[in-house]
Amino acid sequence: MRLLSPREVADALGVSESSLKRWVDAGKITAARTDGGHRRIALAEAMRFIRETGAPLAHPEALGMPEVAAANARAARGEDQLFAHVLAGDAVGVRGWLLSRYLAGANIEELSDGPIRDAMARLGELWRHDEDGIFIEHRGTDACVQAVAQLRANFAPRSDGPVAVGGSPPDDPYLLPPMLAATVIASVGMRAVNLGPNTPLAALQAAVAHHRPQLVWVSVSTPLEGDRARAIAAWLLALPAGTLGVVGGRSSDAVGAADPRVRVCASMTELAEVTRSLLRPRPLT
């Protein structure tokens, strides 16, 4: 995680360094001290302050985010559209678009359920109407995957905090859905171990035994036959006590139909709320 000096954060916000130090001293921004006594602010903490206070970001490049400055400039001209960046396979443009919206206050789950889903759905339609559709779809997916991975790197849940484990079942090759699920979970505050696409249940079981997670998610994007849907449902319902299993994705209803006791998350917003519920302190009895 990148550490910033008070001057860098002040420059980014367009305020004086003395004002920034006063905010640190007042506890509005958390800073660590170097061995020499100098204040240092984690990038994730600077981003939290910007999101929660609505502070205008005058110079994103001071935070090492020139792509956000470019995205803000395009938005001011009414030109910045996520789909255009995805269609062009422009990972820097996608990253700038997502970061600018996140810093402006949008949650990862909102971005996932809204603009990311819509852009990828439009991209998927090219398979039907353009002979180059598969190439364009794969290139756009890679751009989005790169951008989401870099966005996820800004979240640093406690190393000793609760864990979530997940992935997609065998023959489900889609990279982006489990990555988005992991990013949503990490943004809420849980450590997310994403095993990615094409993950056998035995591998998920090994991860559960190793990490002892509070949450297990299975992202299902490809159609499932009855036997496979029942196998996933049975596995989720047999998780150890204290571990909640959920399934999501556009084909997750097959698992829910196989056994209505399975918790189906119909959206990333619902997954975020489930994660938050696990992190809330439980009332004393």
GUMILUM-300961 format. One record per residue: residue number from 0; x, y negated, z of N, C-alpha, C in turn. Coordinates in pm, whole numbers. Example, Ala and Ser with C-alpha at 12.3 -4.5 7.8 and 13.67 -1.06 7.14 Angstrom:
BEGIN
 finu   n.px   n.py   n.pz  ca.px  ca.py  ca.pz   c.px   c.py   c.pz
    0   1319    569    780   1230    450    780   1320    330    780
    1   1285    225    708   1367    106    714   1290     -3    787
This chain:
BEGIN
 finu   n.px   n.py   n.pz  ca.px  ca.py  ca.pz   c.px   c.py   c.pz
    0     84    119      0      0      0      0     88   -125      0
    1     62   -214    -94    142   -335   -105    117   -428     13
    2    226   -486     67    218   -585    175    246   -723    117
    3    168   -820    157    176   -956    104    221  -1053    212
    4    291  -1155    172    327  -1262    266    209  -1357    279
    5    202  -1433    389     97  -1534    401     95  -1631    284
    6    212  -1667    232    215  -1760    119    148  -1699     -4
    7    172  -1570    -30    110  -1507   -145    -42  -1506   -133
    8    -92  -1472    -15   -237  -1471      4   -293  -1612     -4
    9   -223  -1709     54   -267  -1848     47   -271  -1897    -97
   10   -169  -1864   -173   -167  -1904   -314   -284  -1842   -390
   11   -313  -1716   -360   -424  -1649   -427   -557  -1718   -399
   12   -572  -1765   -275   -698  -1828   -234   -701  -1978   -263
   13   -587  -2034   -298   -582  -2178   -325   -590  -2261   -198
   14   -534  -2209    -87   -532  -2283     39   -388  -2297     84
   15   -368  -2376    188   -232  -2395    240   -189  -2273    320
   16    -59  -2253    327     -6  -2141    406    -38  -2160    553
   17    -37  -2285    601    -69  -2309    743   -213  -2270    773
   18   -305  -2294    680   -445  -2254    701   -455  -2102    708
   19   -383  -2036    618   -387  -1890    617   -334  -1834    749
   20   -225  -1891    801   -168  -1844    927   -264  -1868   1043
   21   -338  -1978   1038   -438  -2002   1143   -547  -1896   1140
   22   -587  -1853   1020   -689  -1748   1009   -635  -1617   1065
   23   -507  -1591   1042   -445  -1470   1098   -445  -1479   1250
   24   -402  -1593   1303   -395  -1609   1449   -533  -1602   1514
   25   -636  -1643   1439   -772  -1640   1491   -837  -1502   1476
   26   -766  -1407   1412   -819  -1272   1396   -910  -1255   1276
   27   -918  -1357   1189  -1003  -1344   1071   -939  -1255    966
   28   -807  -1252    964   -731  -1164    875   -630  -1089    961
   29   -624   -960    946   -530   -879   1023   -394   -877    953
   30   -290   -903   1028   -154   -901    973    -63   -820   1066
   31     34   -756   1006    138   -686   1082    260   -777   1091
   32    355   -737   1173    480   -812   1187    597   -724   1144
   33    687   -782   1069    810   -711   1033    903   -710   1153
   34   1013   -636   1141   1112   -634   1249   1165   -774   1277
   35   1165   -858   1176   1212   -995   1194   1105  -1090   1242
   36    983  -1039   1266    875  -1122   1318    790  -1191   1213
   37    809  -1158   1086    732  -1222    980    598  -1152    961
   38    494  -1231    935    361  -1175    911    356  -1110    773
   39    288   -996    765    263   -930    638    119   -880    638
   40     53   -899    526    -90   -867    513   -106   -759    406
   41   -171   -650    441   -195   -543    344   -290   -594    235
   42   -265   -549    112   -351   -590      1   -497   -554     29
   43   -521   -436     86   -658   -396    116   -723   -491    216
   44   -646   -544    311   -700   -640    408   -732   -772    341
   45   -645   -817    250   -674   -940    175   -801   -923     93
   46   -817   -806     31   -938   -781    -49  -1062   -778     40
   47  -1051   -718    158  -1165   -716    251  -1206   -858    287
   48  -1108   -943    320  -1139  -1081    357  -1208  -1155    242
   49  -1158  -1137    121  -1218  -1204      6  -1362  -1158    -14
   50  -1386  -1026     -5  -1521   -974    -25  -1617  -1020     84
   51  -1574  -1011    210  -1666  -1037    321  -1694  -1185    342
   52  -1601  -1270    306  -1620  -1415    326  -1667  -1486    201
   53  -1657  -1419     86  -1691  -1485    -39  -1591  -1591    -79
   54  -1470  -1581    -25  -1367  -1680    -56  -1335  -1676   -206
   55  -1333  -1792   -271  -1300  -1793   -414  -1155  -1753   -437
   56  -1134  -1672   -538  -1000  -1623   -570   -945  -1712   -680
   57   -866  -1812   -640   -817  -1912   -735   -710  -1856   -828
   58   -622  -1774   -772   -508  -1724   -851   -490  -1575   -823
   59   -569  -1486   -889   -557  -1342   -865   -418  -1287   -894
   60   -345  -1353   -984   -212  -1305  -1017   -119  -1308   -897
   61   -146  -1393   -797    -64  -1397   -676    -78  -1269   -596
   62   -187  -1196   -616   -208  -1065   -553   -161   -952   -643
   63    -97   -986   -753    -57   -883   -848   -171   -834   -933
   64   -273   -920   -959   -392   -882  -1034   -417   -977  -1150
   65   -324   -986  -1244   -348  -1076  -1358   -468  -1035  -1441
   66   -501   -905  -1440   -615   -858  -1517   -746   -915  -1464
   67   -751   -946  -1331   -870  -1008  -1274   -884  -1151  -1323
   68   -773  -1222  -1331   -777  -1358  -1384   -828  -1358  -1527
   69   -782  -1262  -1608   -828  -1252  -1746   -976  -1219  -1753
   70  -1021  -1127  -1665  -1163  -1089  -1663  -1250  -1207  -1622
   71  -1204  -1284  -1522  -1282  -1400  -1478  -1291  -1505  -1588
   72  -1181  -1523  -1662  -1183  -1619  -1773  -1281  -1575  -1882
   73  -1281  -1446  -1914  -1374  -1396  -2016  -1518  -1408  -1967
   74  -1541  -1379  -1839  -1676  -1390  -1785  -1726  -1533  -1791
   75  -1638  -1629  -1766  -1677  -1770  -1770  -1719  -1810  -1912
   76  -1664  -1741  -2012  -1702  -1769  -2151  -1818  -1681  -2197
   77  -1866  -1595  -2107  -1976  -1506  -2142  -1935  -1393  -2234
   78  -1807  -1356  -2230  -1755  -1257  -2325  -1722  -1122  -2260
   79  -1718  -1115  -2128  -1664   -995  -2063  -1772   -890  -2043
   80  -1761   -778  -2114  -1855   -668  -2100  -1778   -539  -2078
   81  -1819   -463  -1979  -1748   -339  -1948  -1748   -245  -2068
   82  -1861   -233  -2135  -1869   -137  -2246  -1767   -169  -2355
   83  -1742   -296  -2380  -1645   -333  -2483  -1507   -283  -2448
   84  -1469   -292  -2321  -1338   -243  -2279  -1331    -90  -2287
   85  -1439    -24  -2244  -1442    122  -2248  -1437    170  -2393
   86  -1514    106  -2480  -1516    145  -2621  -1379    132  -2684
   87  -1304     29  -2645  -1171      6  -2701  -1063     89  -2634
   88  -1099    163  -2529   -998    239  -2455   -902    148  -2381
   89   -950     32  -2338   -866    -71  -2276   -869    -53  -2124
   90   -774     23  -2071   -772     52  -1927   -748    -75  -1845
   91   -665   -165  -1894   -638   -290  -1821   -765   -375  -1816
   92   -837   -382  -1928   -962   -456  -1929  -1066   -396  -1836
   93  -1077   -262  -1836  -1171   -195  -1745  -1134   -225  -1601
   94  -1004   -214  -1570   -960   -239  -1432   -989   -383  -1389
   95   -962   -478  -1477   -990   -617  -1444  -1137   -641  -1421
   96  -1221   -581  -1508  -1366   -597  -1492  -1414   -542  -1358
   97  -1369   -418  -1327  -1414   -356  -1202  -1363   -431  -1080
   98  -1234   -468  -1081  -1178   -539   -966  -1245   -673   -945
   99  -1273   -744  -1052  -1335   -876  -1036  -1473   -863   -974
  100  -1549   -762  -1014  -1683   -742   -955  -1673   -693   -812
  101  -1576   -607   -786  -1559   -558   -649  -1520   -672   -555
  102  -1427   -755   -597  -1385   -868   -513  -1497   -969   -494
  103  -1589   -974   -589  -1703  -1065   -578  -1811  -1010   -486
  104  -1793   -885   -437  -1887   -831   -339  -1960   -705   -379
  105  -1947   -660   -503  -2016   -538   -544  -1952   -416   -479
  106  -2034   -321   -436  -1983   -197   -378  -1948    -98   -490
  107  -1859     -4   -458  -1820     96   -557  -1941    177   -602
  108  -2030    209   -509  -2146    289   -548  -2238    212   -642
  109  -2249     80   -621  -2331     -2   -711  -2270     -6   -852
  110  -2140    -21   -858  -2072    -22   -988  -2085    114  -1057
  111  -2077    222   -977  -2087    357  -1034  -2227    385  -1089
  112  -2329    351  -1010  -2466    380  -1050  -2517    287  -1159
  113  -2455    170  -1173  -2501     71  -1269  -2412     63  -1392
  114  -2321    -33  -1395  -2246    -58  -1519  -2158     58  -1567
  115  -2095    133  -1475  -2011    244  -1521  -2097    352  -1585
  116  -2205    390  -1518  -2293    493  -1573  -2350    449  -1707
  117  -2393    323  -1716  -2452    275  -1841  -2349    273  -1955
  118  -2228    228  -1924  -2125    222  -2028  -2089    361  -2078
  119  -2076    458  -1986  -2040    592  -2027  -2155    660  -2102
  120  -2279    628  -2065  -2392    685  -2139  -2394    633  -2282
  121  -2369    503  -2299  -2363    446  -2434  -2249    509  -2514
  122  -2137    531  -2447  -2023    593  -2514  -2057    735  -2558
  123  -2128    808  -2471  -2166    944  -2504  -2258    954  -2625
  124  -2338    850  -2648  -2429    850  -2763  -2353    852  -2895
  125  -2225    807  -2892  -2147    806  -3016  -2124    946  -3070
  126  -2132   1046  -2983  -2116   1186  -3028  -2220   1218  -3136
  127  -2337   1157  -3126  -2447   1190  -3216  -2444   1106  -3344
  128  -2379    991  -3339  -2394    895  -3448  -2263    860  -3519
  129  -2151    907  -3471  -2023    867  -3529  -1932    989  -3531
  130  -1872   1017  -3647  -1787   1135  -3657  -1661   1122  -3572
  131  -1625   1000  -3535  -1511    979  -3444  -1556    971  -3298
  132  -1681   1006  -3271  -1738    987  -3138  -1662   1058  -3027
  133  -1616   1182  -3053  -1547   1257  -2948  -1415   1189  -2913
  134  -1341   1148  -3015  -1216   1076  -2990  -1241    948  -2909
  135  -1341    871  -2950  -1369    744  -2881  -1417    770  -2739
  136  -1498    873  -2721  -1549    904  -2586  -1437    948  -2493
  137  -1348   1033  -2543  -1237   1079  -2460  -1142    965  -2427
  138  -1116    879  -2524  -1028    765  -2500  -1090    670  -2397
  139  -1219    643  -2411  -1286    554  -2316  -1292    613  -2176
  140  -1313    745  -2169  -1314    811  -2039  -1178    798  -1971
  141  -1071    817  -2048   -937    804  -1991   -913    663  -1938
  142   -958    562  -2012   -943    424  -1966  -1017    402  -1834
  143  -1136    457  -1825  -1216    441  -1703  -1154    518  -1587
  144  -1104    638  -1614  -1039    718  -1511   -917    645  -1455
  145   -835    587  -1543   -719    512  -1497   -760    395  -1407
  146   -864    323  -1449   -907    207  -1373   -963    246  -1236
  147  -1042    352  -1233  -1101    396  -1106   -992    447  -1012
  148   -893    519  -1067   -784    569   -983   -707    454   -919
  149   -683    348   -993   -610    235   -938   -696    159   -837
  150   -826    155   -861   -915     92   -763   -917    173   -633
  151   -923    306   -645   -925    391   -526   -798    375   -443
  152   -685    345   -509   -559    330   -437   -562    215   -338
  153   -660    124   -351   -669     11   -258   -738     48   -128
  154   -795    167   -120   -862    211      2   -768    302     80
  155   -751    271    206   -657    347    288   -723    387    420
  156   -813    486    416   -873    534    542   -765    585    636
  157   -794    586    764   -698    631    864   -649    772    832
  158   -519    791    849   -460    921    817   -513   1032    908
  159   -563    995   1026   -618   1096   1117   -770   1091   1119
  160   -829   1021   1022   -974   1008   1017  -1042   1129    959
  161  -1176   1128    956  -1252   1241    903  -1227   1260    754
  162  -1242   1385    710  -1207   1424    573  -1332   1470    499
  163  -1333   1442    368  -1430   1498    276  -1355   1572    166
  164  -1410   1684    122  -1348   1767     17  -1452   1789    -92
  165  -1407   1787   -217  -1504   1813   -323  -1440   1832   -458
  166  -1525   1857   -556  -1482   1876   -694  -1600   1924   -776
  167  -1570   1968   -897  -1672   2022   -987  -1650   2172  -1007
  168  -1757   2247  -1035  -1745   2393  -1046  -1677   2434  -1177
  169  -1645   2562  -1191  -1584   2612  -1315  -1669   2578  -1437
  170  -1600   2553  -1549  -1664   2519  -1676  -1731   2383  -1675
  171  -1700   2303  -1574  -1746   2164  -1571  -1622   2076  -1588
  172  -1595   2027  -1711  -1466   1965  -1739  -1459   1815  -1713
  173  -1566   1756  -1662  -1572   1610  -1655  -1487   1555  -1540
  174  -1393   1468  -1575  -1301   1410  -1476  -1366   1301  -1393
  175  -1446   1217  -1458  -1490   1093  -1394  -1588   1113  -1278
  176  -1690   1200  -1288  -1786   1209  -1177  -1723   1245  -1041
  177  -1638   1351  -1032  -1579   1379   -900  -1484   1268   -855
  178  -1418   1201   -950  -1330   1091   -913  -1410    974   -857
  179  -1523    943   -918  -1608    836   -865  -1661    873   -726
  180  -1700   1000   -709  -1748   1043   -578  -1639   1025   -473
  181  -1517   1064   -506  -1406   1049   -411  -1380    902   -381
  182  -1391    816   -482  -1366    673   -461  -1474    611   -375
  183  -1599    649   -398  -1709    601   -313  -1686    643   -168
  184  -1653    769   -148  -1632    820    -12  -1516    749     55
  185  -1407    727    -18  -1291    657     39  -1324    513     71
  186  -1405    448    -14  -1439    308     10  -1523    291    137
  187  -1598    395    172  -1678    390    295  -1591    411    418
  188  -1480    485    404  -1388    501    516  -1348    643    550
  189  -1385    738    466  -1348    877    491  -1235    918    395
  190  -1144   1001    441  -1038   1052    354  -1099   1152    257
  191  -1080   1129    128  -1141   1213     25  -1035   1296    -45
  192  -1053   1428    -43   -964   1520   -114  -1041   1569   -237
  193  -1004   1517   -353  -1074   1548   -477   -999   1658   -552
  194  -1061   1775   -564  -1000   1886   -636  -1029   1881   -785
  195  -1113   1786   -828  -1133   1760   -970  -1222   1861  -1040
  196  -1216   1862  -1175  -1303   1950  -1252  -1256   2095  -1251
  197  -1346   2183  -1294  -1312   2326  -1310  -1253   2388  -1184
  198  -1316   2362  -1072  -1266   2413   -944  -1347   2534   -899
  199  -1287   2651   -889  -1360   2768   -839  -1404   2747   -694
  200  -1512   2812   -658  -1559   2803   -520  -1454   2855   -423
  201  -1374   2952   -465  -1269   3004   -377  -1168   2894   -343
  202  -1137   2808   -441  -1043   2699   -415  -1105   2595   -322
  203  -1233   2567   -342  -1302   2477   -249  -1304   2536   -109
  204  -1326   2666   -100  -1328   2732     30  -1192   2722     98
  205  -1084   2738     21   -951   2725     78   -928   2583    130
  206   -977   2483     56   -963   2345    100  -1043   2319    226
  207  -1160   2380    236  -1242   2365    358  -1170   2426    478
  208  -1111   2544    460  -1039   2608    569   -918   2527    612
  209   -852   2462    516   -731   2384    547   -763   2251    611
  210   -860   2178    556   -885   2041    600   -995   2029    706
  211  -1079   2130    719  -1192   2126    813  -1272   1995    797
  212  -1326   1974    679  -1392   1846    651  -1528   1833    718
  213  -1571   1709    732  -1708   1682    777  -1806   1683    660
  214  -1752   1660    539  -1837   1651    420  -1773   1729    306
  215  -1856   1804    234  -1813   1872    111  -1910   1831      1
  216  -1856   1783   -111  -1942   1749   -224  -1907   1834   -344
  217  -2009   1868   -421  -1991   1939   -548  -2060   1857   -656
  218  -1983   1815   -756  -2035   1733   -865  -2065   1822   -985
  219  -2192   1826  -1026  -2235   1917  -1132  -2286   1834  -1250
  220  -2209   1831  -1358  -2248   1753  -1476  -2296   1841  -1591
  221  -2254   1967  -1597  -2294   2055  -1707  -2410   2144  -1662
  222  -2496   2184  -1755  -2610   2269  -1719  -2565   2399  -1654
  223  -2644   2445  -1557  -2612   2567  -1484  -2720   2672  -1505
  224  -2677   2796  -1524  -2773   2906  -1525  -2814   2938  -1381
  225  -2922   3011  -1369  -2979   3038  -1237  -2883   3102  -1140
  226  -2809   3204  -1184  -2719   3276  -1095  -2609   3184  -1042
  227  -2555   3101  -1127  -2447   3011  -1083  -2501   2903   -991
  228  -2619   2852  -1020  -2680   2753   -932  -2707   2812   -794
  229  -2753   2936   -792  -2780   3002   -662  -2650   3027   -587
  230  -2543   3060   -658  -2415   3085   -593  -2361   2957   -527
  231  -2373   2845   -595  -2328   2718   -538  -2414   2681   -417
  232  -2546   2700   -431  -2635   2669   -320  -2603   2754   -198
  233  -2582   2884   -220  -2551   2973   -108  -2419   2935    -42
  234  -2321   2898   -123  -2191   2858    -67  -2204   2732     18
  235  -2277   2633    -31  -2295   2509     45  -2367   2536    178
  236  -2466   2622    173  -2543   2650    294  -2464   2735    394
  237  -2358   2801    349  -2277   2885    438  -2154   2812    492
  238  -2143   2681    469  -2030   2606    521  -2028   2609    673
  239  -1912   2594    734  -1904   2600    881  -1991   2496    948
  240  -2028   2523   1070  -2104   2426   1148  -2024   2298   1161
  241  -2091   2184   1148  -2023   2056   1154  -1977   2005   1020
  242  -1997   2085    913  -1962   2043    778  -2089   2032    696
  243  -2115   1914    642  -2233   1891    561  -2197   1910    414
  244  -2275   1991    344  -2254   2012    202  -2358   1938    120
  245  -2314   1870     14  -2405   1798    -75  -2368   1829   -219
  246  -2465   1813   -306  -2442   1832   -449  -2498   1711   -521
  247  -2428   1668   -627  -2474   1555   -706  -2437   1574   -851
  248  -2475   1479   -935  -2449   1490  -1077  -2576   1516  -1155
  249  -2567   1497  -1287  -2690   1503  -1367  -2751   1641  -1374
  250  -2676   1747  -1339  -2732   1883  -1339  -2749   1939  -1198
  251  -2744   1849  -1099  -2751   1895   -959  -2890   1947   -921
  252  -2993   1907   -995  -3128   1954   -960  -3139   2106   -970
  253  -3057   2167  -1056  -3061   2314  -1068  -3020   2379   -937
  254  -2922   2320   -868  -2879   2374   -739  -2987   2352   -635
  255  -3048   2232   -636  -3156   2206   -542  -3275   2295   -565
  256  -3302   2326   -692  -3414   2416   -722  -3384   2558   -678
  257  -3255   2596   -682  -3217   2730   -640  -3241   2750   -492
  258  -3227   2643   -414  -3256   2650   -270  -3285   2508   -222
  259  -3409   2480   -185  -3446   2343   -146  -3379   2295    -18
  260  -3310   2384     52  -3240   2340    174  -3111   2265    142
  261  -3064   2274     18  -2941   2205    -21  -2968   2055    -29
  262  -2876   1976     25  -2887   1831     19  -2840   1783   -119
  263  -2932   1724   -196  -2900   1671   -328  -2890   1520   -319
  264  -2777   1465   -362  -2758   1320   -369  -2785   1277   -512
  265  -2892   1205   -532  -2933   1167   -667  -2853   1052   -724
  266  -2771    989   -642  -2692    874   -688  -2569    859   -601
  267  -2474    779   -648  -2357    746   -566  -2396    662   -445
  268  -2502    583   -460  -2551    505   -347  -2597    596   -235
  269  -2665    705   -271  -2710    800   -170  -2591    873   -108
  270  -2491    906   -189  -2369    969   -135  -2300    875    -37
  271  -2294    747    -68  -2232    649     22  -2307    644    154
  272  -2438    647    149  -2517    640    272  -2499    767    356
  273  -2492    883    290  -2465   1007    363  -2330    998    433
  274  -2229    946    363  -2096    932    422  -2099    837    541
  275  -2167    726    526  -2177    630    637  -2245    693    758
  276  -2347    774    732  -2419    836    843  -2328    930    923
  277  -2234    994    856  -2141   1083    925  -2038   1005   1006
  278  -2011    881    966  -1912    800   1035  -1971    719   1149
  279  -2103    709   1156  -2165    632   1263  -2148    702   1397
  280  -2120    627   1502  -2111    690   1636  -2243    755   1673
  281  -2233    873   1728  -2355    943   1769  -2395    899   1909
  282  -2526    878   1932  -2569    834   2065  -2542    940   2171
  283  -2508    893   2290  -2485    985   2400  -2615   1045   2446
  284  -2609   1173   2484  -2731   1241   2532  -2717   1272   2680
